[in-house]
Amino acid sequence: MAATEHGPLTGVRVVELAGIGPGPFAAMLLADLGADVVRVDRPGGTGGLKVDPAYDLANRNKRSVLLDLKTEPGRAAVLDLAERADILLEGYRPGVAERLGVGPDACLARNARLVYGRMTGWGQEGPLADRAGHDIAYIAVTGALGMIGASDGPPLAPANLLGDYAGGALYLVIGVLAALQHARTSGTGQVVDAAIVDGTAHLTAAIHGMMAAGGWQDRRGANLLDGGCPFYGTYETADGGYMAVGALEPKFYAEFTGLLGIAEDAPGRRDFDRWGELRSLIADRFKQRTREEWTAVFASSDACVAPVLSLREAPAHPHLAARATFVDHGGITQPAPAPRFSATPGAVRRPPARPGADADEVAREWGLPPFPREEPS
């Protein structure tokens, strides 16, 4: 089976130095888009959360070699890979790759066109650069976490989607692809410093603009899009489910209140002093039917109302099922590659890579000598 068969990045070679969180996800996205991603796993694993490799979807569409970077043969093999790669990704603390002998200077000396992507929480420099951290701390200091949650409760962490993946992995992918374009036009590679704090702060740009214009209060649960508005939020149903409401525009709001059955009783949508009354009216009405019943009521409307589904429920949603937003591969239901391309569609081609399983195949296809043999512990 060829390493890459589909996707706009077919022919792009990527080396991923194994880590956890946003780095593997970024490499997965590149692999989903067709890149030939070789993950360099280490004996003993990467630490962090232990997941059976067969279920670690962040490693789908990749191949794996097992190398000990603390040995000379392991370092030499990584530099051999870097010499033949277009992109290298690493997620160590600042200075670690250099101490291992596989930092940017060493890799770029072997391959001047290489894009060297670095994924960290705090960035490569700054007072906290050498400190440990996780998603929740990174989004906390950027102001993003403080926006999420009810006005009378604590901030609520949105799993690790906002920091690790949106502010981290996606910005790393944007960065290395932009740098790859530059390398292909100039012949010169470079280092991409993707910090979760930078990416997450960047995501709040529009909110900062609204705040400067006086259209956003610097406190949660008090604004149009953070739960402060009664027609942009979630409401419990009779069976303990929830419906999500986003009826912001007047015409959508009119359709929403009509289908909900409160049009004649609801105060004006811009009567801010009565928003509490409006919220209670909406909440009481939603409690009168089940989530399934309300889903049927709003199914064919432009009221901007949708059921709040669980992860297990989502793949069966009629719209997502029709678009094949989720696919089954290797017995695992999982999100399909995104976004979609008309001429070069991506696909789930390979199950999650098992550490070291592809060493011979990679060496042969990349024109390398056999990798040193390591045993996973």
VOBA-1610 file (N, C-alpha, C; in pm, whole numbers, padded with zeros to 5 digits, always signed):
BEGIN
Met+00085-00120+00000Met+00000+00000+00000Met+00088+00124+00000Ala+00066+00217-00091Ala+00144+00339-00097Ala+00120+00422+00028Ala+00221+00499+00068Ala+00210+00578+00190Ala+00101+00685+00177Thr+00090+00744+00061Thr-00012+00846+00040Thr-00083+00820-00092Glu-00213+00815-00087Glu-00292+00789-00207Glu-00389+00902-00238His-00422+00982-00138His-00521+01086-00157His-00480+01211-00080Gly-00539+01322-00120Gly-00521+01444-00044Gly-00427+01542-00110Pro-00449+01672-00085Pro-00369+01776-00150Pro-00223+01779-00106Leu-00189+01713+00005Leu-00050+01712+00051Leu+00024+01586+00010Thr-00032+01511-00083Thr+00037+01393-00134Thr+00175+01433-00185Gly+00277+01362-00141Gly+00414+01393-00181Gly+00490+01472-00078Val+00421+01530+00020Val+00487+01604+00127Val+00530+01506+00235Arg+00656+01512+00274Arg+00708+01423+00377Arg+00721+01496+00510Val+00669+01433+00615Val+00668+01494+00748Val+00729+01397+00848Val+00818+01448+00932Val+00871+01372+01044Val+00809+01429+01171Glu+00749+01344+01252Glu+00691+01384+01380Glu+00769+01318+01492Leu+00831+01400+01577Leu+00895+01348+01697Leu+00787+01331+01802Ala+00763+01209+01844Ala+00644+01174+01922Ala+00630+01260+02047Gly+00508+01303+02071Gly+00472+01377+02191Gly+00328+01348+02224Ile+00265+01438+02299Ile+00124+01421+02333Ile+00048+01548+02298Gly-00084+01535+02285Gly-00171+01652+02270Gly-00169+01715+02132Pro-00137+01844+02124Pro-00153+01917+01999Pro-00057+01875+01888Gly+00065+01833+01924Gly+00160+01792+01820Gly+00111+01674+01739Pro+00073+01563+01804Pro+00020+01450+01729Pro-00105+01484+01649Phe-00191+01571+01705Phe-00313+01608+01632Phe-00277+01685+01506Ala-00181+01777+01516Ala-00137+01851+01397Ala-00082+01757+01291Ala-00001+01660+01336Ala+00055+01564+01241Ala-00054+01478+01179Met-00157+01444+01257Met-00270+01369+01204Met-00342+01447+01095Leu-00361+01576+01119Leu-00428+01658+01018Leu-00348+01662+00888Leu-00217+01677+00899Leu-00134+01673+00778Leu-00145+01538+00710Ala-00147+01430+00789Ala-00160+01296+00732Ala-00296+01277+00666Asp-00402+01329+00730Asp-00536+01319+00671Asp-00542+01388+00535Leu-00461+01492+00518Leu-00460+01567+00393Leu-00364+01506+00290Gly-00308+01390+00325Gly-00229+01317+00226Gly-00080+01314+00249Ala-00029+01389+00347Ala+00115+01389+00370Ala+00161+01251+00417Asp+00285+01219+00386Asp+00348+01096+00433Asp+00412+01129+00568Val+00343+01096+00676Val+00389+01131+00810Val+00454+01010+00875Val+00580+01026+00913Val+00653+00923+00986Val+00669+00971+01130Arg+00610+00899+01220Arg+00618+00932+01362Arg+00736+00858+01424Val+00823+00933+01490Val+00938+00875+01557Val+00898+00850+01702Asp+00861+00726+01731Asp+00826+00688+01868Asp+00952+00652+01945Arg+00941+00661+02079Arg+01056+00628+02162Arg+01028+00505+02247Pro+01129+00429+02276Pro+01110+00315+02365Pro+01055+00363+02499Gly+00951+00299+02547Gly+00891+00340+02673Gly+00776+00437+02657Gly+00752+00486+02535Gly+00640+00575+02512Gly+00671+00720+02544Thr+00567+00805+02535Thr+00583+00949+02549Thr+00540+01001+02684Gly+00491+00914+02772Gly+00437+00961+02899Gly+00298+01017+02879Gly+00246+01088+02977Gly+00112+01144+02965Gly+00006+01037+02973Leu-00107+01063+02907Leu-00218+00969+02910Leu-00183+00843+02831Lys-00207+00728+02891Lys-00176+00602+02824Lys-00298+00554+02747Val-00285+00543+02617Val-00392+00497+02530Val-00340+00378+02451Asp-00419+00272+02443Asp-00384+00159+02359Asp-00357+00213+02217Pro-00238+00186+02161Pro-00206+00240+02027Pro-00312+00210+01922Ala-00385+00100+01937Ala-00488+00066+01839Ala-00603+00165+01838Tyr-00620+00242+01947Tyr-00730+00336+01958Tyr-00684+00482+01957Asp-00557+00504+01938Asp-00504+00641+01941Asp-00521+00705+01804Leu-00639+00762+01783Leu-00674+00813+01650Leu-00585+00928+01604Ala-00517+00994+01696Ala-00424+01099+01656Ala-00309+01043+01573Asn-00292+00910+01572Asn-00185+00848+01495Asn-00235+00774+01371Arg-00360+00801+01331Arg-00409+00738+01208Arg-00337+00800+01087Asn-00336+00725+00980Asn-00277+00769+00853Asn-00127+00797+00862Lys-00063+00750+00969Lys+00081+00769+00986Lys+00153+00635+00981Arg+00285+00642+00974Arg+00369+00525+00994Arg+00465+00554+01108Ser+00514+00450+01172Ser+00596+00469+01291Ser+00728+00395+01281Val+00832+00463+01328Val+00961+00399+01352Val+00995+00422+01499Leu+01071+00331+01558Leu+01103+00338+01699Leu+01251+00370+01713Leu+01283+00487+01772Leu+01422+00530+01785Leu+01447+00588+01923Asp+01563+00561+01977Asp+01604+00617+02105Asp+01693+00738+02076Leu+01639+00858+02095Leu+01713+00979+02062Leu+01826+01007+02159Lys+01835+00928+02267Lys+01945+00945+02361Lys+02068+00864+02320Thr+02057+00796+02206Thr+02171+00720+02154Thr+02217+00783+02023Glu+02342+00763+01989Glu+02396+00819+01866Glu+02327+00761+01742Pro+02304+00629+01736Pro+02232+00576+01618Pro+02092+00634+01604Gly+02022+00655+01718Gly+01889+00713+01713Gly+01891+00855+01660Arg+01984+00936+01711Arg+01996+01075+01663Arg+02032+01078+01515Ala+02124+00993+01475Ala+02165+00992+01335Ala+02049+00955+01244Ala+01966+00862+01288Ala+01852+00821+01207Ala+01751+00934+01193Val+01730+01011+01300Val+01638+01125+01290Val+01692+01229+01193Leu+01822+01256+01198Leu+01880+01353+01105Leu+01872+01303+00960Asp+01883+01172+00941Asp+01866+01116+00807Asp+01724+01140+00757Leu+01627+01121+00848Leu+01488+01147+00811Leu+01468+01295+00779Ala+01523+01383+00863Ala+01508+01527+00843Ala+01566+01570+00709Glu+01674+01505+00667Glu+01737+01540+00540Glu+01645+01515+00422Arg+01553+01420+00436Arg+01465+01383+00326Arg+01322+01438+00344Ala+01299+01511+00452Ala+01164+01558+00484Ala+01141+01700+00435Asp+01015+01735+00426Asp+00975+01874+00400Asp+00944+01948+00531Ile+00889+01874+00627Ile+00846+01933+00754Ile+00889+01840+00867Leu+00933+01898+00977Leu+00957+01822+01100Leu+00879+01889+01212Leu+00811+01810+01294Leu+00733+01862+01406Leu+00788+01807+01537Glu+00804+01893+01637Glu+00842+01848+01770Glu+00768+01932+01874Gly+00744+01870+01991Gly+00669+01938+02096Gly+00737+01933+02230Tyr+00870+01935+02229Tyr+00946+01932+02355Tyr+00948+02070+02420Arg+00989+02074+02548Arg+01016+02203+02610Arg+01134+02269+02540Pro+01141+02403+02543Pro+01252+02471+02476Pro+01388+02416+02519Gly+01473+02390+02421Gly+01608+02344+02447Gly+01625+02194+02447Val+01517+02119+02463Val+01530+01973+02472Val+01577+01914+02339Ala+01516+01956+02228Ala+01558+01902+02098Ala+01705+01934+02071Glu+01748+02053+02111Glu+01888+02089+02092Glu+01979+01996+02173Arg+01941+01970+02300Arg+02023+01882+02382Arg+02029+01740+02328Leu+01923+01699+02261Leu+01919+01566+02201Leu+01997+01560+02069Gly+02034+01676+02017Gly+02108+01679+01892Gly+02022+01681+01767Val+01891+01710+01784Val+01801+01713+01669Val+01725+01846+01663Gly+01787+01952+01714Gly+01725+02084+01712Gly+01729+02145+01573Pro+01676+02267+01560Pro+01669+02331+01428Pro+01803+02346+01358Asp+01907+02387+01430Asp+02036+02408+01365Asp+02089+02278+01305Ala+02080+02171+01382Ala+02131+02043+01332Ala+02051+01993+01212Cys+01919+02009+01219Cys+01834+01959+01109Cys+01845+02046+00984Leu+01849+02178+01002Leu+01859+02267+00887Leu+01997+02259+00823Ala+02099+02221+00901Ala+02231+02200+00842Ala+02230+02084+00744Arg+02143+01989+00769Arg+02129+01874+00678Arg+02032+01902+00564Asn+01939+01993+00586Asn+01833+02019+00488Asn+01791+02165+00499Ala+01847+02250+00415Ala+01823+02395+00425Ala+01680+02433+00391Arg+01606+02345+00326Arg+01468+02374+00288Arg+01366+02325+00392Leu+01413+02265+00499Leu+01325+02205+00598Leu+01244+02310+00674Val+01117+02280+00695Val+01032+02359+00785Val+01030+02287+00919Tyr+01080+02354+01022Tyr+01094+02295+01155Tyr+00986+02353+01246Gly+00880+02275+01271Gly+00767+02323+01349Gly+00780+02287+01496Arg+00766+02388+01583Arg+00780+02366+01727Arg+00648+02397+01796Met+00597+02297+01872Met+00468+02311+01939Met+00489+02313+02090Thr+00455+02425+02152Thr+00463+02435+02298Thr+00342+02512+02350Gly+00328+02512+02481Gly+00221+02590+02542Gly+00258+02736+02557Trp+00377+02761+02612Trp+00419+02898+02645Trp+00503+02963+02535Gly+00553+02886+02439Gly+00640+02942+02336Gly+00786+02914+02366Gln+00872+02952+02273Gln+01014+02925+02284Gln+01087+03024+02374Glu+01023+03134+02409Glu+01087+03233+02496Glu+00983+03301+02581Gly+01028+03373+02683Gly+00937+03439+02776Gly+00955+03382+02916Pro+00906+03452+03019Pro+00929+03410+03158Pro+00880+03270+03191Leu+00777+03222+03122Leu+00721+03091+03153Leu+00763+02983+03054Ala+00851+03014+02962Ala+00884+02922+02853Ala+00931+02786+02903Asp+01001+02784+03017Asp+01055+02657+03067Asp+00963+02587+03166Arg+00847+02645+03193Arg+00757+02589+03292Arg+00664+02484+03230Ala+00623+02388+03312Ala+00523+02291+03269Ala+00387+02359+03260Gly+00296+02298+03188Gly+00162+02354+03176Gly+00072+02262+03097His-00056+02292+03101His-00154+02220+03021His-00254+02321+02965Asp-00337+02272+02876Asp-00437+02354+02807Asp-00504+02456+02899Ile-00552+02410+03014Ile-00633+02497+03098Ile-00556+02620+03145Ala-00426+02605+03170Ala-00346+02720+03212Ala-00322+02816+03096Tyr-00298+02761+02978Tyr-00271+02845+02862Tyr-00391+02932+02826Ile-00511+02870+02827Ile-00630+02949+02791Ile-00670+03041+02905Ala-00625+03010+03028Ala-00658+03096+03142Ala-00591+03232+03130Val-00461+03233+03098Val-00388+03360+03098Val-00419+03446+02975Thr-00477+03387+02872Thr-00511+03465+02751Thr-00646+03534+02762Gly-00721+03507+02868Gly-00854+03564+02882Gly-00964+03480+02823Ala-00928+03376+02748Ala-01030+03295+02681Ala-01111+03214+02780Leu-01046+03151+02877Leu-01118+03070+02974Leu-01214+03154+03056Gly-01174+03274+03088Gly-01258+03362+03169Gly-01388+03402+03103Met-01400+03379+02973Met-01524+03413+02901Met-01628+03302+02907Ile-01588+03182+02951Ile-01674+03065+02935Ile-01735+03024+03069Gly-01868+03019+03075Gly-01937+02980+03196Gly-02043+03081+03234Ala-02125+03044+03330Ala-02232+03132+03376Ala-02175+03248+03456Ser-02249+03357+03458Ser-02203+03477+03528Ser-02190+03455+03678Asp-02268+03363+03734Asp-02266+03339+03878Asp-02192+03210+03915Gly-02112+03159+03823Gly-02038+03035+03849Gly-01894+03048+03804Pro-01814+02943+03821Pro-01673+02947+03781Pro-01657+02933+03631Pro-01541+02973+03578Pro-01513+02946+03437Pro-01514+02795+03411Leu-01560+02757+03291Leu-01572+02616+03256Leu-01475+02581+03143Ala-01390+02483+03166Ala-01293+02441+03065Ala-01363+02360+02955Pro-01349+02398+02828Pro-01412+02323+02717Pro-01326+02205+02673Ala-01312+02106+02766Ala-01217+01996+02743Ala-01082+02059+02707Asn-01009+02002+02611Asn-00885+02068+02569Asn-00895+02110+02423Leu-01017+02140+02381Leu-01039+02176+02241Leu-00990+02315+02208Leu-01009+02410+02301Leu-00977+02549+02272Leu-00827+02576+02268Gly-00753+02525+02365Gly-00611+02551+02370Gly-00529+02454+02287Asp-00528+02328+02327Asp-00444+02229+02259Asp-00470+02221+02109Tyr-00598+02215+02073Tyr-00629+02187+01933Tyr-00657+02311+01849Ala-00742+02403+01897Ala-00770+02523+01819Ala-00655+02622+01824Gly-00612+02658+01945Gly-00505+02756+01958Gly-00366+02698+01936Gly-00353+02566+01943Gly-00223+02503+01927Gly-00206+02430+01796Ala-00267+02312+01784Ala-00245+02227+01667Ala-00280+02295+01536Leu-00394+02363+01531Leu-00435+02424+01404Leu-00341+02537+01363Tyr-00291+02612+01462Tyr-00195+02718+01429Tyr-00061+02660+01386Leu-00022+02546+01443Leu+00099+02480+01398Leu+00085+02438+01252Val-00030+02380+01217Val-00052+02337+01078Val-00050+02457+00984Ile-00120+02563+01021Ile-00118+02684+00938Ile+00024+02734+00920Gly+00099+02735+01030Gly+00235+02786+01025Gly+00327+02705+00937Val+00325+02573+00952Val+00419+02492+00873Val+00380+02489+00726Leu+00250+02496+00696Leu+00212+02498+00554Leu+00248+02632+00490Ala+00234+02742+00565Ala+00276+02871+00512Ala+00427+02872+00490Ala+00502+02818+00587Ala+00647+02812+00574Ala+00690+02718+00461Leu+00613+02612+00439Leu+00644+02521+00328Leu+00627+02593+00194Gln+00524+02674+00183Gln+00506+02752+00060Gln+00626+02845+00040His+00670+02910+00149His+00786+02998+00139His+00911+02920+00100Ala+00929+02802+00158Ala+01047+02722+00126Ala+01049+02679-00019Arg+00932+02650-00071Arg+00926+02603-00210Arg+00947+02717-00310Thr+00921+02840-00270Thr+00944+02952-00361Thr+01081+03015-00342Ser+01136+03003-00220Ser+01264+03068-00191Ser+01380+02972-00176Gly+01349+02844-00151Gly+01454+02747-00127Gly+01507+02750+00016Thr+01442+02827+00102Thr+01491+02845+00238Thr+01387+02799+00340Gly+01427+02709+00426Gly+01339+02666+00533Gly+01344+02762+00651Gln+01269+02732+00755Gln+01269+02817+00873Gln+01206+02744+00990Val+01211+02809+01108Val+01153+02754+01230Val+01019+02820+01255Val+00918+02740+01286Val+00784+02791+01319Val+00762+02769+01468Asp+00746+02878+01542Asp+00723+02875+01686Asp+00573+02886+01710Ala+00506+02774+01729Ala+00361+02773+01752Ala+00336+02755+01901Ala+00293+02861+01968Ala+00264+02857+02111Ala+00114+02862+02132Ile+00064+02778+02220Ile-00080+02774+02246Ile-00129+02909+02298Val-00049+02977+02380Val-00092+03108+02429Val-00109+03207+02314Asp-00020+03202+02216Asp-00030+03293+02102Asp-00154+03263+02018Gly-00173+03134+01986Gly-00286+03096+01903Gly-00419+03124+01970Thr-00429+03092+02099Thr-00555+03116+02171Thr-00584+03264+02181Ala-00481+03345+02208Ala-00501+03490+02210Ala-00550+03540+02075His-00491+03486+01968His-00530+03526+01833His-00676+03495+01805Leu-00726+03386+01861Leu-00866+03349+01842Leu-00962+03452+01902Thr-00915+03530+01998Thr-01002+03629+02063Thr-00999+03765+01995Ala-00938+03775+01878Ala-00921+03905+01812Ala-01052+03980+01793Ala-01153+03911+01742Ala-01281+03979+01718Ala-01345+04027+01848Ile-01330+03949+01955Ile-01385+03989+02084Ile-01316+04115+02135His-01185+04123+02118His-01112+04244+02158His-01162+04366+02081Gly-01192+04344+01954Gly-01246+04455+01875Gly-01381+04500+01927Met-01467+04404+01958Met-01599+04437+02012Met-01587+04507+02147Met-01492+04465+02229Met-01474+04526+02359Met-01426+04670+02345Ala-01334+04692+02251Ala-01284+04828+02229Ala-01394+04921+02179Ala-01489+04863+02105Ala-01599+04943+02050Ala-01714+04959+02149Gly-01701+04899+02267Gly-01807+04909+02367Gly-01916+04807+02351Gly-01894+04708+02265Gly-01998+04608+02240Gly-01977+04478+02313Trp-01880+04472+02405Trp-01855+04349+02480Trp-01808+04387+02619Gln-01874+04332+02720Gln-01833+04356+02858Gln-01727+04253+02897Asp-01627+04298+02973Asp-01517+04210+03010Asp-01553+04126+03132Arg-01663+04053+03119Arg-01707+03958+03221Arg-01796+03856+03152Arg-01792+03733+03199Arg-01865+03626+03131Arg-02014+03629+03166Gly-02090+03569+03075Gly-02234+03559+03095Gly-02306+03691+03087Ala-02246+03788+03018Ala-02307+03921+03011Ala-02316+03974+02868Asn-02284+03889+02770Asn-02273+03935+02633Asn-02357+03851+02537Leu-02358+03897+02414Leu-02444+03835+02315Leu-02412+03688+02291Leu-02283+03652+02292Leu-02241+03518+02250Leu-02189+03431+02363Asp-02199+03477+02487Asp-02141+03400+02598Asp-02244+03355+02700Gly-02371+03351+02661Gly-02475+03309+02753Gly-02552+03422+02817Gly-02508+03544+02793Gly-02579+03658+02851Gly-02710+03687+02781Cys-02719+03647+02654Cys-02839+03672+02574Cys-02933+03552+02587Pro-03062+03574+02617Pro-03154+03462+02637Pro-03185+03383+02511Phe-03162+03441+02394Phe-03187+03365+02271Phe-03057+03321+02204Tyr-02952+03306+02286Tyr-02827+03244+02241Tyr-02772+03166+02360Gly-02815+03042+02373Gly-02774+02961+02487Gly-02837+02824+02482Thr-02834+02753+02592Thr-02889+02618+02599Thr-02999+02609+02704Tyr-03096+02520+02677Tyr-03211+02505+02766Tyr-03242+02358+02787Glu-03276+02324+02911Glu-03308+02186+02945Glu-03448+02151+02899Thr-03463+02025+02857Thr-03592+01975+02811Thr-03654+01884+02918Ala-03774+01835+02890Ala-03849+01759+02990Ala-03779+01630+03031Asp-03698+01574+02942Asp-03632+01447+02970Asp-03489+01463+03016Gly-03450+01585+03050Gly-03313+01608+03096Gly-03214+01634+02985Gly-03261+01640+02860Gly-03174+01676+02749Gly-03160+01826+02739Tyr-03094+01872+02633Tyr-03076+02016+02614Tyr-03094+02052+02467Met-03144+02174+02445Met-03152+02231+02311Met-03064+02355+02307Ala-02994+02374+02196Ala-02910+02491+02175Ala-02984+02591+02088Val-02988+02716+02133Val-03062+02821+02065Val-02964+02929+02019Gly-02972+02967+01892Gly-02886+03073+01839Gly-02964+03167+01749Ala-03083+03207+01794Ala-03174+03287+01711Ala-03142+03436+01723Leu-03026+03478+01674Leu-02980+03615+01694Leu-03052+03716+01605Glu-03062+03688+01475Glu-03121+03785+01383Glu-03272+03793+01402Pro-03333+03911+01380Pro-03477+03928+01403Pro-03564+03825+01333Lys-03535+03794+01207Lys-03623+03700+01135Lys-03610+03559+01193Phe-03490+03523+01236Phe-03473+03392+01299Phe-03538+03389+01437Tyr-03526+03499+01508Tyr-03586+03509+01640Tyr-03739+03498+01631Ala-03797+03562+01530Ala-03942+03556+01513Ala-03987+03413+01487Glu-03912+03342+01405Glu-03946+03202+01376Glu-03928+03117+01502Phe-03825+03145+01577Phe-03798+03072+01701Phe-03912+03089+01802Thr-03950+03212+01830Thr-04054+03235+01930Thr-04188+03181+01882Gly-04211+03184+01750Gly-04335+03131+01697Gly-04345+02981+01716Leu-04240+02909+01680Leu-04241+02764+01693Leu-04236+02721+01840Leu-04171+02800+01923Leu-04166+02767+02065Leu-04301+02792+02132Gly-04383+02876+02068Gly-04516+02904+02122Gly-04520+03016+02225Ile-04425+03112+02215Ile-04421+03221+02312Ile-04428+03357+02245Ala-04456+03361+02115Ala-04448+03486+02041Ala-04537+03595+02101Glu-04655+03558+02147Glu-04749+03659+02197Glu-04713+03704+02339Asp-04641+03622+02412Asp-04611+03653+02552Asp-04471+03710+02574Ala-04383+03691+02476Ala-04243+03730+02494Ala-04225+03881+02490Pro-04144+03937+02579Pro-04110+04080+02570Pro-04024+04103+02446Gly-04006+04226+02407Gly-03926+04259+02291Gly-03783+04208+02304Arg-03728+04159+02194Arg-03594+04100+02199Arg-03487+04200+02237Arg-03512+04329+02216Arg-03415+04432+02252Arg-03452+04504+02382Asp-03549+04449+02450Asp-03586+04505+02581Asp-03495+04441+02686Phe-03372+04495+02695Phe-03268+04432+02777Phe-03308+04420+02924Asp-03387+04514+02972Asp-03427+04510+03113Asp-03518+04391+03143Arg-03576+04331+03040Arg-03667+04218+03061Arg-03608+04086+03010Trp-03475+04085+02986Trp-03412+03963+02937Trp-03425+03850+03039Gly-03421+03881+03167Gly-03440+03777+03268Gly-03576+03713+03257Glu-03679+03796+03233Glu-03815+03745+03215Glu-03824+03659+03090Leu-03758+03703+02982Leu-03759+03628+02858Leu-03688+03494+02875Arg-03579+03494+02946Arg-03505+03370+02969Arg-03591+03269+03044Ser-03660+03314+03146Ser-03746+03225+03224Ser-03860+03170+03140Leu-03917+03255+03054Leu-04026+03212+02967Leu-03979+03103+02871Ile-03861+03124+02812Ile-03805+03024+02720Ile-03776+02894+02795Ala-03715+02905+02911Ala-03679+02786+02989Ala-03801+02706+03029Asp-03906+02774+03073Asp-04028+02703+03114Asp-04091+02631+02996Arg-04088+02693+02881Arg-04149+02632+02763Arg-04072+02507+02719Phe-03939+02516+02717Phe-03859+02400+02675Phe-03880+02282+02769Lys-03908+02309+02895Lys-03926+02201+02992Lys-04057+02123+02972Gln-04138+02168+02881Gln-04268+02104+02861Gln-04263+01988+02761Arg-04152+01974+02686Arg-04140+01865+02590Arg-04000+01805+02599Thr-03986+01686+02540Thr-03856+01619+02540Thr-03766+01678+02433Arg-03639+01642+02441Arg-03545+01687+02339Arg-03585+01638+02201Glu-03627+01515+02191Glu-03668+01459+02062Glu-03788+01534+02006Glu-03883+01567+02092Glu-04001+01640+02046Glu-03964+01779+01997Trp-03879+01849+02071Trp-03839+01982+02027Trp-03754+01975+01900Thr-03675+01872+01886Thr-03596+01856+01765Thr-03687+01846+01643Ala-03795+01772+01658Ala-03891+01759+01548Ala-03959+01891+01518Val-03989+01969+01620Val-04056+02098+01601Val-03970+02192+01516Phe-03840+02194+01544Phe-03751+02292+01478Phe-03677+02235+01358Ala-03699+02109+01325Ala-03617+02040+01225Ala-03617+02108+01088Ser-03730+02161+01045Ser-03739+02217+00909Ser-03746+02369+00910Ser-03693+02430+01015Ser-03705+02575+01030Ser-03571+02645+01019Asp-03577+02778+01013Asp-03458+02863+01019Asp-03449+02930+01156Ala-03499+02864+01257Ala-03499+02921+01391Ala-03363+02909+01460Cys-03271+02837+01399Cys-03135+02820+01454Cys-03138+02751+01590Val-03208+02640+01595Val-03219+02560+01717Val-03176+02418+01684Ala-03097+02358+01772Ala-03047+02223+01747Ala-03038+02147+01879Pro-03051+02014+01874Pro-03035+01935+01996Pro-02888+01928+02036Val-02861+01927+02165Val-02725+01909+02215Val-02701+01759+02226Leu-02617+01706+02139Leu-02592+01563+02132Leu-02463+01525+02204Ser-02456+01402+02248Ser-02333+01350+02307Ser-02240+01304+02196Leu-02116+01273+02233Leu-02021+01224+02134Leu-02069+01096+02067Arg-02133+01008+02143Arg-02182+00883+02085Arg-02305+00905+01998Glu-02382+01007+02028Glu-02502+01034+01948Glu-02472+01106+01818Ala-02369+01188+01817Ala-02343+01277+01704Ala-02335+01206+01568Pro-02265+01092+01555Pro-02254+01031+01423Pro-02387+00993+01359Ala-02492+00973+01439Ala-02621+00932+01384Ala-02709+01051+01348His-02664+01174+01374His-02746+01288+01336His-02769+01285+01185Pro-02892+01306+01139Pro-02922+01289+00996Pro-02832+01370+00903His-02803+01493+00940His-02719+01575+00852His-02576+01523+00849Leu-02521+01491+00964Leu-02384+01441+00970Leu-02373+01305+00902Ala-02476+01223+00917Ala-02475+01093+00851Ala-02481+01108+00699Ala-02561+01203+00652Ala-02573+01224+00507Ala-02442+01274+00448Arg-02367+01352+00523Arg-02239+01406+00475Arg-02122+01313+00505Ala-02148+01203+00575Ala-02040+01114+00618Ala-01934+01191+00696Thr-01982+01276+00787Thr-01891+01352+00873Thr-01813+01261+00965Phe-01873+01146+00999Phe-01803+01043+01075Phe-01793+00919+00986Val-01684+00847+01003Val-01663+00724+00925Val-01626+00611+01022Asp-01645+00490+00977Asp-01600+00373+01051Asp-01479+00316+00981His-01370+00301+01055His-01248+00246+00997His-01182+00161+01103Gly-01155+00037+01067Gly-01091-00053+01162Gly-01173-00078+01286Gly-01306-00070+01273Gly-01393-00095+01387Gly-01410+00023+01480Ile-01358+00140+01443Ile-01368+00259+01528Ile-01446+00367+01453Thr-01553+00417+01514Thr-01623+00533+01459Thr-01543+00657+01492Gln-01515+00740+01391Gln-01426+00854+01410Gln-01460+00965+01312Pro-01420+01090+01345Pro-01445+01199+01251Pro-01369+01177+01121Ala-01433+01207+01011Ala-01367+01198+00881Ala-01270+01315+00865Pro-01172+01302+00774Pro-01082+01414+00749Pro-01159+01540+00707Ala-01109+01655+00747Ala-01169+01782+00713Ala-01056+01884+00692Pro-01076+01986+00606Pro-01194+02010+00523Pro-01196+01919+00401Arg-01291+01945+00311Arg-01310+01860+00194Arg-01255+01928+00068Phe-01205+01846-00024Phe-01145+01897-00146Phe-01211+01829-00265Ser-01242+01906-00368Ser-01313+01851-00484Ser-01223+01763-00570Ala-01096+01800-00583Ala-01007+01726-00672Ala-00915+01630-00598Thr-00885+01659-00472Thr-00788+01577-00398Thr-00845+01541-00261Pro-00951+01462-00255Pro-01014+01433-00127Pro-00922+01354-00034Gly-00930+01387+00095Gly-00858+01311+00194Gly-00937+01187+00233Ala-00875+01099+00309Ala-00941+00975+00350Ala-00867+00917+00469Val-00939+00836+00545Val-00873+00755+00648Val-00819+00632+00576Arg-00688+00628+00560Arg-00625+00522+00481Arg-00565+00412+00566Arg-00517+00451+00683Arg-00446+00356+00768Arg-00496+00368+00911Pro-00499+00257+00985Pro-00534+00264+01127Pro-00423+00332+01205Pro-00445+00362+01332Pro-00339+00424+01413Pro-00210+00343+01406Ala-00099+00416+01387Ala+00031+00350+01375Ala+00072+00286+01507Arg+00125+00167+01498Arg+00179+00101+01617Arg+00329+00131+01624Pro+00379+00164+01742Pro+00519+00206+01755Pro+00616+00109+01691Gly+00693+00160+01595Gly+00798+00083+01531Gly+00756-00013+01424Ala+00626-00021+01395Ala+00577-00127+01305Ala+00616-00105+01160Asp+00653+00017+01123Asp+00671+00048+00981Asp+00816+00078+00944Ala+00909+00042+01031Ala+01049+00081+01011Ala+01104+00034+00877Asp+01083-00091+00844Asp+01140-00143+00719Asp+01079-00075+00597Glu+00948-00055+00600Glu+00879+00009+00488Glu+00926+00152+00469Val+00939+00227+00578Val+00983+00366+00569Val+01127+00374+00518Ala+01214+00291+00572Ala+01354+00293+00527Ala+01363+00266+00377Arg+01286+00172+00329Arg+01290+00138+00188Arg+01237+00252+00101Glu+01124+00310+00139Glu+01062+00412+00056Glu+01132+00547+00065Trp+01195+00575+00178Trp+01266+00703+00193Trp+01413+00692+00153Gly+01454+00574+00110Gly+01592+00556+00066Gly+01693+00563+00178Leu+01660+00503+00293Leu+01744+00509+00411Leu+01800+00371+00444Pro+01913+00368+00515Pro+01960+00237+00565Pro+01864+00186+00672Pro+01870+00059+00705Pro+01781+00006+00809Pro+01795+00083+00939Phe+01683+00106+01005Phe+01685+00176+01132Phe+01742+00085+01241Pro+01808+00144+01340Pro+01852+00062+01453Pro+01733-00001+01523Arg+01751-00122+01567Arg+01641-00196+01626Arg+01621-00156+01771Glu+01498-00113+01804Glu+01463-00080+01941Glu+01341-00162+01979Glu+01329-00192+02106Glu+01214-00266+02154Glu+01131-00175+02244Pro+00999-00160+02216Pro+00915-00080+02305Pro+00907-00146+02442Ser+00917-00064+02546Ser+00910-00120+02682Ser+00775-00099+02744
//
